[in-house]
């Protein structure tokens, strides 16, 4: 028996909407395809918990590289580059150097 799923609840749909809202260049095509593939793999997985646990972080990393996450947008709006210190570990390292 086939199980029907509302497309609005699929990760593939959310990723497609997110990528469609970005101003991606031609050189972003591989990362975009990778993100779409990860989302489709998660949606098609027999064990969604496994897929989210192991493939979800890969998808999130790819979306971050494309500037499609809140953290990536925050760095871009602040003018921070990829080398900007982040998180508690970076703060501790800075404190130790000081």
C-alpha positions in Angstrom: 0.0 0.0 0.0 1.3 3.4 -1.0 1.6 6.0 1.7 0.7 9.5 0.5 2.5 12.5 2.0 1.6 16.2 1.8 4.3 17.8 -0.2 4.2 20.8 2.1 5.6 18.6 4.9 8.6 17.3 3.0 12.1 18.6 3.6 12.6 18.6 -0.2 9.9 21.2 -0.5 11.3 23.4 2.2 14.9 23.1 0.8 13.6 24.0 -2.7 11.7 27.0 -1.3 14.8 28.1 0.6 17.1 27.7 -2.4 14.7 29.5 -4.7 14.7 32.5 -2.4 18.5 32.8 -2.6 20.4 34.7 -5.3 22.7 31.8 -6.2 25.3 32.1 -9.0 26.1 29.4 -11.5 29.1 28.3 -9.5 26.7 27.4 -6.6 25.0 24.8 -8.7 26.9 21.8 -7.3 26.2 22.8 -3.7 22.6 23.5 -4.6 22.2 20.0 -6.1 23.9 18.5 -3.1 21.4 20.2 -0.7 18.5 19.0 -2.8 19.9 15.5 -2.9 20.4 15.4 0.9 16.8 16.6 1.4 15.4 14.0 -1.0 17.4 11.2 0.7 16.1 12.2 4.1 12.5 12.3 2.8 12.8 8.9 1.2 14.6 7.2 4.1 13.0 4.1 5.7 14.2 5.3 9.1 13.7 9.1 9.3 15.5 9.4 12.7 18.6 7.8 11.2 18.4 10.1 8.2 18.0 13.2 10.2 20.8 12.2 12.6 23.4 11.3 9.9 22.4 13.2 6.8 20.8 16.3 8.4 24.1 17.8 9.6 25.5 17.4 6.0 22.4 19.2 4.6 22.7 21.9 7.2 26.4 22.4 6.4 25.6 22.7 2.7 22.9 25.2 3.4 25.2 27.2 5.6 27.8 27.4 2.8 25.1 28.7 0.5 24.1 31.4 3.1 20.7 29.8 3.7 20.8 29.5 7.5 20.2 32.1 10.2 23.8 31.8 11.4 25.2 32.3 7.9 22.9 35.3 7.3 23.9 36.9 10.6 27.6 36.6 9.7 26.9 38.1 6.3 24.9 41.0 7.8 27.6 41.8 10.3 30.2 41.7 7.5 32.0 38.7 9.2 33.9 36.3 7.0 34.2 32.6 7.4 37.2 33.1 9.6 35.4 35.1 12.2 35.6 33.6 15.7 32.5 31.8 16.8 31.0 30.2 19.8 32.2 29.6 23.4 35.5 27.8 22.4 36.6 30.9 20.4 35.8 33.2 23.3 37.8 31.0 25.7 40.8 31.0 23.3 40.6 34.8 23.0 40.5 35.1 26.8 43.5 32.9 27.2 45.5 34.9 24.7 44.6 38.2 26.5 
